[in-house]
Amino acid sequence: MKKLIFGLFTSLLLLFTGCMESDDDYSLGDIWIGFGIVENANSYRIKLDDGNILIPVAWDNYYNSSSGASDKDKIDTGDRVFINYTVLDEELDSEGEIEAYYVKINSVEEVLMKGIIDITEAIEDSIGNDPIIVQEHWVSNNLLNLQLKYWGYNKTHFINLVKQPGILNAANQPFEFELRHNKNGDDEAVPYVGFVSFKLDSLVFAGVDSVRFKVKSTDYNGNTIIFEEVFKYSENN
């Protein structure tokens, strides 16, 4: 299991996320942030959730630069990332349409991404029953994305999205999942905010264009919290 990456980006998301437009004179003072998938780890080509393609050509930080990253820290093809970047220029096709953006990477963090798993007696204890707070939730590119808040100190926490064993089918909507948290006995000393994405590929069924599902979690007051989402294939495939 990968460690949940910490971040405090809520205000930045509201301030800087948005659609980019062609600009003949990009400013080095402008920044954007967003989530995406690394399409090519050698060139660090990244496809954002909004469909824009980023081609990094400069780095502001040493982390994950081609010369500075260790094998442990390198971001691989297929990894999900949260990226802060500045647009430098555009790559145009033969008709003058924007194909990609050349960017300077200000910072990049890998985001935990995993699938939905069956809950069984064998893994019940390791999955954990510790509280967690879901601050935000949204679906993009076959992924359920969560912004989570929790308390910890110096240990690795694990997050999983689980379901009861069995095969899902479109007739059994809304599907019911549970968000499970294992703090590994960590002290609840410091509040953290982190992002995690869960793959929804197993929820694609022939003959329908969307499915509904519910996610249950338990907060720090012992309350059961449930939210519902719709996974629309046409918008995410």
N, C-alpha and C positions, 0 to 999 in steps of 0.2 A: 504493500500500500504506500502511496505517496503522501507526503506531508501536506496538509492544508496550508496554502499560501495566505499570509496575512496581508491586509491592506486597509487603508482608510481613504477610499476614493469616492464616497458618495457625492460630496459637493463638487468634485471635479467632473463627475459624470454629468451633472446638471449643467455645468458651466461650459464644457468644451466638446461634448459629443454632438455631432451634427453632420449633415451632408456636406461634402467638399464640392466646390465649384471651381471651374477653370479660372486661373488667375495668372496673368502674364508676369506678375511681380510678387511672388510669395515672400512673406516676411519671416525672418529667423526668430522673431518674437512670438509667432503664432504657434500654438500647440493644439493637437487633437489627441483624444484617447479613445480606445475601443477594444473590443474582444475579437479574436480571430483564430485561425488555424494556420500553422506553419505548413506551407505546401512544399517547400524545398529547403532543407536544413543547410545545404551547402551555400546557397545564395541568400538564405533567410527570407525568401519570398513568402509573404503572408497574405492570406485572404481574409478580410474582415467580414463580420456578420452581415454588414450592409452590402456586400458584394465587391467593394473596392479592393484592388490589389496594391500592396505596398512592396516596394523593392528598396531595402535599406542600402544606403551607400555611405553613410557616416554614422558614428556612434559617439554619444556624449559620455557614456560610462564604460568602464572596463569589463563589466559583467557581460558575458556571452559574446564579446567581440571575437573575431576569428583567431586573433593571436593571444587573447587573454583568458578565454574560458577553459576550465579544466574539463575532462571527460565527464566528470560528475555533474557539472553545471550546464553543459551544452544543451541547448534546446534542439529537439529532434523533429524530423518530418512527422506531421500528424499531431504534434503537441498543440494544446490550446494555450493561448497567451493573452495577457492583458498588457496593452502597449501604449506608451506615451510617445508621440512622434511629432516632428515638424516637417511639413511638405517643402521640398526643395524645387521640384520640377515635375513635368508630366512625360509619360511615354505615350505617343500617339500612334494610331494605326494608319493605314494608307488613305483613309477618308478623313483624317484629322480628328477622329474621336479618341477620347482618353481610354487607354488600355490599362494603365497602371500609374502609380505615383512613386517618384523617387523621394525617399525620406531620410531624415536624420532621426535615429533612435535615441530618445532621451532616457527612457527606461523601459524595461520589459520584464514581466514576471510570468512564470509558468502557472497555469491555473489547473487545479486538480480536475481531471476528467475521467469518468468511469461509467460502467454500465449498471443496470438494475440487476440485483441478485436475489435469489430465493433464500428466504430465511428458514433455516433448519435447526434442529436441536444441537447439531455438531458445532454450529457457529454462533448460537444464541448468545453465549457469554462474551465472545470476542467482539461481536457487533456493538454491544453496549446499550445502556438505557439512560445515558446522561442527558440532561436538558440541552436544548438548543433554541435559538430564536431566528426565525426566518424573517429578515427585514424586507427583502424584495424577491420577486420571482417572475421570470419571463421565459418564453420559448423562442429560440432562434436556431436555424440551421440544424434541425433534428436534435436539439439539445434543450434540456430543462436547466436553466441557469438560476442559481440561488446566491443571494447575498446573505451571509449568516453572521450572527453575533453570538459570542460565547465568552466564558471566563477561563483563564488558564494561567500558567506561569512559565514552565520550562520544559514541558514534555510534548511529544508529538500527539496530536489528536486525530482520530479517524472518523470519517463521515461516510455513510452508506445509504443508498436508497434501496429498500427491500420490498419484496412482495411474498405472498404465500406461494408455496410450490404449486406448479401446474401450468398448463399451456393457456395463454391468453387468447381470446378471440373477440372479434368486433361486437358480438352480441352481448358481451358482459360489461358494457360500459355503464357508468364510469369505472375505470380500473382503480383499484385502491392500493396505494403504496404508503410506506412509512419511512420517514427520515430518522435514521439512528445515529447516535453520537457516542463514541467511546473516548473519554478524556484520559484514559490510562492512569487514573489516580492522581492527576495533576491538581495542584492547588488552584482555587478560584480566586486569584489575586489581581489579575489584569484583564480588562475587557479587550477583546480582539474582534475585528471584522475581517471576514474572508469570503472568497468566491469559490464555488464549485459548480461543475457542469456534469449532467448525467445524460448519457446517450439514450435516445428514444427510438433507435432503429427497430427494436423489437416490437414496436407499436404500429408498424406499417402493415396494413391488411388490404388485400385485393377487394375491390368493390365499394370502398368508402374513400372519402377525401379528407377525413379528419376523425380524431378520436378524443374523448374526454377522459380525464383522470383526476383523482384526488390524492393529495399528499397530507399525511398526518404527522404531527410532531408534538413534543412535550416541552413546554417552556419552564422557566426557573421557578414559577409559582405552582408547578404541578398541573397546569391547565393543558388540555388537549387542544391543539390548534390545527385546523384543517383549511387548506386552500384548494381551489379547483382550477385547472388549466385546460385549454383546448390546443391540441397539436394538429395544425392544419397542414396537410402535405403540400398543397399548392404553394404555400408561403414559405416552406422550409426545405423543399427539395430542389 
